[in-house]
């Protein structure tokens, strides 16, 4: 029985080490390229324009007046999808060092000291725990089941 416990402990340790090395493999340059992509900038502008001109935020790419999600691709991005509330979901390619990585940009209308309205985005990742190490402007928020 002790041999079985040692085997299970060894497998668990191996899995832990493998997951740690997968996290260390994040490609910061590719993630930064995704976050500064012209395609993403166009979607952010589309969402901001829709939010500032309509009482209801866009719930999809069409309402934000941007191309379909599968048309907004690059080496780092497999799709960009606008969802309810104007949330922008950026689906990353394995090129960034993580499989099925997601970044979410949550918009919020803000007003400056002169009364001018604009839109700010907060960046989250529901599945890249160490996102802040390569993109300090983003934080990890575990996806809710």
GROMACS elastic network, one bead per residue, 0.5 to 0.9 nm:
[ bonds ]
;  ai    aj funct       b0    kb
    1     4     6  0.52158   500
    1     5     6  0.65251   500
    1     6     6  0.88406   500
    2     5     6  0.51022   500
    2     6     6  0.62346   500
    2     7     6  0.85979   500
    3     6     6  0.50723   500
    3     7     6  0.61431   500
    3     8     6  0.86669   500
    4     7     6  0.50176   500
    4     8     6  0.62179   500
    4     9     6  0.85780   500
    5     8     6  0.50899   500
    5     9     6  0.60532   500
    5    10     6  0.84619   500
    6     9     6  0.50319   500
    6    10     6  0.60125   500
    6    11     6  0.85503   500
    7    10     6  0.50628   500
    7    11     6  0.61918   500
    7    12     6  0.86363   500
    8    11     6  0.50665   500
    8    12     6  0.61490   500
    8    13     6  0.85824   500
    9    12     6  0.50717   500
    9    13     6  0.61297   500
    9    14     6  0.85212   500
   10    13     6  0.50955   500
   10    14     6  0.60763   500
   10    15     6  0.86029   500
   11    15     6  0.61780   500
   11    16     6  0.86019   500
   12    15     6  0.51047   500
   12    16     6  0.61856   500
   12    17     6  0.86523   500
   13    16     6  0.50107   500
   13    17     6  0.61483   500
   13    18     6  0.85001   500
   14    17     6  0.51448   500
   14    18     6  0.60471   500
   14    19     6  0.85780   500
   15    18     6  0.50105   500
   15    19     6  0.61043   500
   15    20     6  0.85359   500
   16    19     6  0.52085   500
   16    20     6  0.61929   500
   16    21     6  0.86965   500
   17    20     6  0.50453   500
   17    21     6  0.62113   500
   17    22     6  0.86101   500
   18    21     6  0.51913   500
   18    22     6  0.62191   500
   18    23     6  0.87634   500
   19    22     6  0.50043   500
   19    23     6  0.63464   500
   19    24     6  0.87142   500
   20    23     6  0.51687   500
   20    24     6  0.63030   500
   20    25     6  0.87732   500
   21    25     6  0.62739   500
   22    25     6  0.51435   500
   22    26     6  0.73149   500
   22    97     6  0.75907   500
   22    98     6  0.72385   500
   23    26     6  0.58666   500
   23    97     6  0.79910   500
   23    98     6  0.75539   500
   23   128     6  0.80143   500
   23   129     6  0.80219   500
   23   130     6  0.70052   500
   24    27     6  0.85272   500
   24    97     6  0.85977   500
   24   130     6  0.86676   500
   25    96     6  0.84733   500
   25    97     6  0.54191   500
   25    98     6  0.75663   500
   26    29     6  0.89402   500
   26    30     6  0.85955   500
   26    31     6  0.81868   500
   26    95     6  0.89647   500
   26    96     6  0.59891   500
   26    98     6  0.63207   500
   26   130     6  0.86404   500
   26   131     6  0.84135   500
   26   134     6  0.76863   500
   27    30     6  0.54847   500
   27    31     6  0.64140   500
   27    32     6  0.87666   500
   27    95     6  0.75723   500
   27    97     6  0.52976   500
   27    98     6  0.84117   500
   27   134     6  0.77289   500
   28    31     6  0.51002   500
   28    32     6  0.60682   500
   28    33     6  0.85014   500
   28    96     6  0.72502   500
   28    97     6  0.85806   500
   28   131     6  0.88952   500
   28   133     6  0.82578   500
   28   135     6  0.71578   500
   29    32     6  0.51378   500
   29    33     6  0.61433   500
   29    34     6  0.86824   500
   29    96     6  0.79988   500
   29   134     6  0.80295   500
   30    34     6  0.62461   500
   30    35     6  0.87295   500
   30    75     6  0.85175   500
   30    76     6  0.61285   500
   30    95     6  0.70016   500
   30    96     6  0.51755   500
   30    97     6  0.83961   500
   31    34     6  0.50175   500
   31    35     6  0.62715   500
   31    36     6  0.86827   500
   31    76     6  0.71455   500
   31    92     6  0.81847   500
   31    95     6  0.88846   500
   31    96     6  0.57747   500
   31    97     6  0.88285   500
   31   134     6  0.74219   500
   31   135     6  0.73220   500
   32    35     6  0.50472   500
   32    36     6  0.61460   500
   32    37     6  0.83513   500
   32   134     6  0.77523   500
   32   135     6  0.67738   500
   33    36     6  0.51968   500
   33    37     6  0.57511   500
   33    76     6  0.72370   500
   34    37     6  0.50973   500
   34    38     6  0.87815   500
   34    39     6  0.88075   500
   34    40     6  0.75441   500
   34    74     6  0.81857   500
   34    75     6  0.85761   500
   34    76     6  0.56635   500
   34    77     6  0.63027   500
   34    90     6  0.83212   500
   34    92     6  0.77779   500
   34    96     6  0.87540   500
   35    38     6  0.89176   500
   35    40     6  0.69592   500
   35    41     6  0.84022   500
   35    90     6  0.87409   500
   35   103     6  0.87522   500
   35   135     6  0.86640   500
   36    39     6  0.85379   500
   36    40     6  0.70123   500
   36    41     6  0.70189   500
   37    40     6  0.52440   500
   37    41     6  0.62596   500
   37    42     6  0.87281   500
   37    74     6  0.85277   500
   37    77     6  0.89406   500
   38    42     6  0.61681   500
   38    43     6  0.86977   500
   39    42     6  0.52168   500
   39    43     6  0.64590   500
   39    44     6  0.87774   500
   39    72     6  0.60890   500
   39    73     6  0.76592   500
   39    74     6  0.83723   500
   39    80     6  0.83852   500
   40    43     6  0.50852   500
   40    44     6  0.61606   500
   40    45     6  0.86168   500
   40    72     6  0.79602   500
   40    80     6  0.73209   500
   40    88     6  0.87486   500
   40    90     6  0.80608   500
   41    44     6  0.50681   500
   41    45     6  0.62059   500
   41    46     6  0.86033   500
   42    45     6  0.50995   500
   42    46     6  0.61380   500
   42    47     6  0.86690   500
   42    66     6  0.75226   500
   43    47     6  0.61148   500
   43    48     6  0.84574   500
   43    61     6  0.81436   500
   43    64     6  0.74633   500
   43    65     6  0.83914   500
   43    66     6  0.61534   500
   43    67     6  0.84073   500
   43    72     6  0.89541   500
   43    80     6  0.79756   500
   43    81     6  0.88462   500
   43    82     6  0.80836   500
   43    88     6  0.78075   500
   44    47     6  0.52005   500
   44    48     6  0.60462   500
   44    49     6  0.85471   500
   44    64     6  0.89235   500
   44    88     6  0.76816   500
   44   105     6  0.86270   500
   44   107     6  0.86493   500
   44   119     6  0.89460   500
   44   121     6  0.84223   500
   45    48     6  0.50408   500
   45    49     6  0.60166   500
   45    50     6  0.84928   500
   45    64     6  0.86585   500
   46    49     6  0.52378   500
   46    50     6  0.61725   500
   46    51     6  0.85975   500
   46    61     6  0.86375   500
   46    63     6  0.87161   500
   46    65     6  0.59680   500
   46    66     6  0.62830   500
   47    50     6  0.51220   500
   47    51     6  0.60658   500
   47    52     6  0.85793   500
   47    57     6  0.75566   500
   47    58     6  0.65974   500
   47    61     6  0.85151   500
   47    63     6  0.82967   500
   47    64     6  0.50043   500
   47    65     6  0.79908   500
   47    66     6  0.85280   500
   47    82     6  0.79919   500
   47    86     6  0.60214   500
   47    87     6  0.84260   500
   47    88     6  0.83061   500
   47   107     6  0.81415   500
   47   119     6  0.87761   500
   48    51     6  0.50984   500
   48    52     6  0.60794   500
   48    53     6  0.85399   500
   48    57     6  0.87025   500
   48    64     6  0.82281   500
   48    86     6  0.83734   500
   48   107     6  0.77919   500
   48   108     6  0.89476   500
   48   109     6  0.83530   500
   48   118     6  0.74181   500
   48   119     6  0.57127   500
   48   120     6  0.85094   500
   49    52     6  0.52357   500
   49    53     6  0.61029   500
   49    54     6  0.84477   500
   49    64     6  0.76959   500
   49   119     6  0.87616   500
   50    53     6  0.53054   500
   50    54     6  0.58380   500
   50    55     6  0.87388   500
   50    56     6  0.82808   500
   50    57     6  0.64647   500
   50    58     6  0.63633   500
   50    63     6  0.73801   500
   50    64     6  0.56953   500
   50    65     6  0.79852   500
   50    86     6  0.86568   500
   51    54     6  0.54753   500
   51    55     6  0.68762   500
   51    56     6  0.67326   500
   51    58     6  0.68915   500
   51    64     6  0.85001   500
   51    86     6  0.76938   500
   51   107     6  0.88408   500
   51   108     6  0.88975   500
   51   109     6  0.77267   500
   51   119     6  0.80138   500
   52    55     6  0.76848   500
   52    57     6  0.84320   500
   52   109     6  0.77452   500
   52   117     6  0.76472   500
   52   118     6  0.73901   500
   52   119     6  0.79473   500
   53    56     6  0.88995   500
   54    57     6  0.67950   500
   54    58     6  0.85463   500
   56    59     6  0.86593   500
   56    85     6  0.78260   500
   57    63     6  0.84452   500
   57    64     6  0.84117   500
   57    84     6  0.74527   500
   57    85     6  0.51825   500
   57    86     6  0.53379   500
   57    87     6  0.89635   500
   58    61     6  0.75860   500
   58    62     6  0.81809   500
   58    63     6  0.50477   500
   58    64     6  0.54804   500
   58    82     6  0.74354   500
   58    83     6  0.72964   500
   58    84     6  0.65969   500
   58    85     6  0.62043   500
   58    87     6  0.84655   500
   59    62     6  0.83428   500
   59    63     6  0.64547   500
   59    64     6  0.77265   500
   59    82     6  0.62045   500
   59    85     6  0.58933   500
   59    86     6  0.56689   500
   59    87     6  0.78963   500
   60    63     6  0.54824   500
   60    64     6  0.65070   500
   60    65     6  0.88246   500
   60    66     6  0.89702   500
   60    68     6  0.89459   500
   60    81     6  0.69438   500
   60    84     6  0.68657   500
   60    86     6  0.74199   500
   60    87     6  0.89303   500
   61    64     6  0.50752   500
   61    65     6  0.61800   500
   61    66     6  0.53495   500
   61    67     6  0.64358   500
   61    68     6  0.60193   500
   61    69     6  0.69590   500
   61    80     6  0.85668   500
   61    81     6  0.63492   500
   61    82     6  0.50983   500
   61    83     6  0.76505   500
   62    66     6  0.59716   500
   62    67     6  0.71408   500
   62    68     6  0.72765   500
   62    82     6  0.86267   500
   63    66     6  0.77908   500
   63    82     6  0.86999   500
   64    67     6  0.88762   500
   64    82     6  0.75365   500
   64    86     6  0.79256   500
   66    69     6  0.85680   500
   66    72     6  0.89415   500
   67    70     6  0.81742   500
   67    71     6  0.61308   500
   67    72     6  0.67036   500
   68    71     6  0.53412   500
   68    72     6  0.68322   500
   68    79     6  0.85867   500
   68    80     6  0.80368   500
   68    81     6  0.76533   500
   69    72     6  0.55002   500
   69    73     6  0.78769   500
   69    78     6  0.85197   500
   69    79     6  0.50009   500
   69    82     6  0.78761   500
   70    73     6  0.64317   500
   70    78     6  0.71012   500
   70    79     6  0.50831   500
   70    80     6  0.71762   500
   70    81     6  0.83318   500
   71    78     6  0.89128   500
   71    79     6  0.71552   500
   71    80     6  0.83228   500
   72    77     6  0.76642   500
   72    78     6  0.75110   500
   72    79     6  0.55414   500
   72    80     6  0.58378   500
   72    81     6  0.86524   500
   73    76     6  0.76722   500
   73    77     6  0.51012   500
   73    78     6  0.50305   500
   73    79     6  0.53250   500
   73    80     6  0.73661   500
   74    78     6  0.65667   500
   74    79     6  0.82875   500
   74    93     6  0.86004   500
   75    78     6  0.76024   500
   75    92     6  0.87877   500
   75    93     6  0.70408   500
   75    95     6  0.70666   500
   76    91     6  0.86395   500
   76    92     6  0.56886   500
   76    93     6  0.51926   500
   76    94     6  0.76543   500
   76    95     6  0.58959   500
   76    96     6  0.62667   500
   77    80     6  0.73988   500
   77    90     6  0.68289   500
   77    91     6  0.57930   500
   77    93     6  0.54049   500
   77    95     6  0.87655   500
   77    96     6  0.88698   500
   78    90     6  0.78374   500
   78    91     6  0.54737   500
   78    92     6  0.55051   500
   78    93     6  0.54370   500
   79    89     6  0.81142   500
   79    90     6  0.61798   500
   79    91     6  0.52442   500
   79    92     6  0.73626   500
   79    93     6  0.88005   500
   80    88     6  0.68258   500
   80    89     6  0.56523   500
   80    91     6  0.62116   500
   80    92     6  0.89473   500
   81    87     6  0.82497   500
   81    88     6  0.57906   500
   81    89     6  0.50775   500
   81    90     6  0.66041   500
   81    91     6  0.80909   500
   82    85     6  0.84834   500
   82    86     6  0.58618   500
   82    87     6  0.56588   500
   82    89     6  0.61848   500
   82    90     6  0.88377   500
   83    86     6  0.56204   500
   83    87     6  0.52240   500
   83    88     6  0.63718   500
   83    89     6  0.73409   500
   84    87     6  0.61934   500
   84    88     6  0.89553   500
   85    88     6  0.89718   500
   85   106     6  0.80557   500
   85   107     6  0.78188   500
   86   105     6  0.86609   500
   86   106     6  0.70965   500
   86   107     6  0.64431   500
   87   104     6  0.66653   500
   87   105     6  0.57262   500
   87   107     6  0.62968   500
   87   121     6  0.89666   500
   88   103     6  0.81214   500
   88   104     6  0.55314   500
   88   106     6  0.65507   500
   88   107     6  0.81505   500
   89   102     6  0.67384   500
   89   103     6  0.58939   500
   89   105     6  0.65649   500
   89   106     6  0.88121   500
   90   101     6  0.83384   500
   90   102     6  0.56168   500
   90   103     6  0.50199   500
   90   104     6  0.61227   500
   90   105     6  0.79866   500
   91   100     6  0.68455   500
   91   101     6  0.60523   500
   91   103     6  0.66511   500
   91   104     6  0.87521   500
   92    95     6  0.77847   500
   92    96     6  0.68253   500
   92    98     6  0.80691   500
   92    99     6  0.78315   500
   92   100     6  0.62931   500
   92   101     6  0.50726   500
   92   102     6  0.59129   500
   92   103     6  0.76996   500
   93    96     6  0.62081   500
   93    97     6  0.81571   500
   93    98     6  0.76852   500
   93    99     6  0.69139   500
   93   100     6  0.67656   500
   93   101     6  0.71610   500
   94    97     6  0.54419   500
   94    98     6  0.53685   500
   94   100     6  0.69859   500
   94   101     6  0.77328   500
   95    98     6  0.74729   500
   95    99     6  0.85276   500
   96    99     6  0.82001   500
   96   101     6  0.80903   500
   97   101     6  0.86142   500
   98   101     6  0.57130   500
   98   128     6  0.77804   500
  100   127     6  0.82998   500
  101   125     6  0.78888   500
  101   126     6  0.83881   500
  101   127     6  0.63028   500
  101   128     6  0.64792   500
  102   124     6  0.85105   500
  102   125     6  0.57846   500
  102   126     6  0.66657   500
  102   127     6  0.65119   500
  102   128     6  0.74501   500
  103   123     6  0.67601   500
  103   124     6  0.57668   500
  103   126     6  0.72594   500
  103   127     6  0.83861   500
  103   128     6  0.84202   500
  103   138     6  0.82639   500
  104   122     6  0.79697   500
  104   123     6  0.56262   500
  104   124     6  0.51329   500
  104   125     6  0.59566   500
  104   126     6  0.78842   500
  104   138     6  0.89609   500
  105   121     6  0.55700   500
  105   122     6  0.54064   500
  105   124     6  0.64916   500
  105   125     6  0.88374   500
  105   138     6  0.89754   500
  106   120     6  0.81435   500
  106   121     6  0.52262   500
  106   122     6  0.51301   500
  106   123     6  0.64762   500
  106   124     6  0.78853   500
  107   119     6  0.62305   500
  107   120     6  0.56046   500
  107   122     6  0.65693   500
  108   118     6  0.83250   500
  108   119     6  0.54585   500
  108   120     6  0.53505   500
  108   121     6  0.63339   500
  108   122     6  0.81123   500
  109   117     6  0.67244   500
  109   118     6  0.56634   500
  109   120     6  0.64270   500
  109   121     6  0.89571   500
  110   116     6  0.82799   500
  110   117     6  0.56158   500
  110   118     6  0.53632   500
  110   119     6  0.58254   500
  110   120     6  0.67854   500
  111   114     6  0.78253   500
  111   115     6  0.55216   500
  111   116     6  0.54008   500
  111   118     6  0.62734   500
  111   119     6  0.85379   500
  112   115     6  0.52961   500
  112   116     6  0.54434   500
  112   117     6  0.65289   500
  112   118     6  0.79067   500
  113   116     6  0.74285   500
  114   117     6  0.89782   500
  122   137     6  0.78351   500
  122   138     6  0.72535   500
  122   139     6  0.87198   500
  123   137     6  0.65164   500
  123   139     6  0.64889   500
  123   140     6  0.87675   500
  124   131     6  0.84077   500
  124   137     6  0.86007   500
  124   138     6  0.51632   500
  124   140     6  0.55689   500
  124   141     6  0.63002   500
  125   128     6  0.56883   500
  125   129     6  0.75020   500
  125   131     6  0.69777   500
  125   138     6  0.70789   500
  125   139     6  0.62914   500
  125   141     6  0.59578   500
  125   142     6  0.74908   500
  125   143     6  0.83858   500
  126   129     6  0.76902   500
  126   139     6  0.88238   500
  126   140     6  0.60007   500
  126   141     6  0.50251   500
  126   144     6  0.84377   500
  127   131     6  0.88042   500
  127   140     6  0.73077   500
  127   141     6  0.76707   500
  127   142     6  0.62469   500
  127   143     6  0.68280   500
  128   131     6  0.53938   500
  128   132     6  0.89316   500
  128   139     6  0.89214   500
  128   140     6  0.64892   500
  128   141     6  0.86575   500
  128   142     6  0.84471   500
  129   132     6  0.80532   500
  129   139     6  0.81705   500
  129   140     6  0.53597   500
  129   141     6  0.78037   500
  129   142     6  0.77342   500
  130   133     6  0.56799   500
  130   134     6  0.76452   500
  130   135     6  0.89755   500
  130   139     6  0.81652   500
  130   140     6  0.70109   500
  131   134     6  0.57261   500
  131   135     6  0.58362   500
  131   136     6  0.74368   500
  131   137     6  0.89877   500
  131   138     6  0.64223   500
  131   139     6  0.63450   500
  131   140     6  0.63699   500
  132   137     6  0.67838   500
  132   138     6  0.54566   500
  132   139     6  0.55297   500
  132   140     6  0.72733   500
  133   136     6  0.60902   500
  133   138     6  0.89757   500
  134   138     6  0.87745   500
  135   138     6  0.56333   500
  135   139     6  0.82753   500
  136   139     6  0.73746   500
  141   144     6  0.87937   500
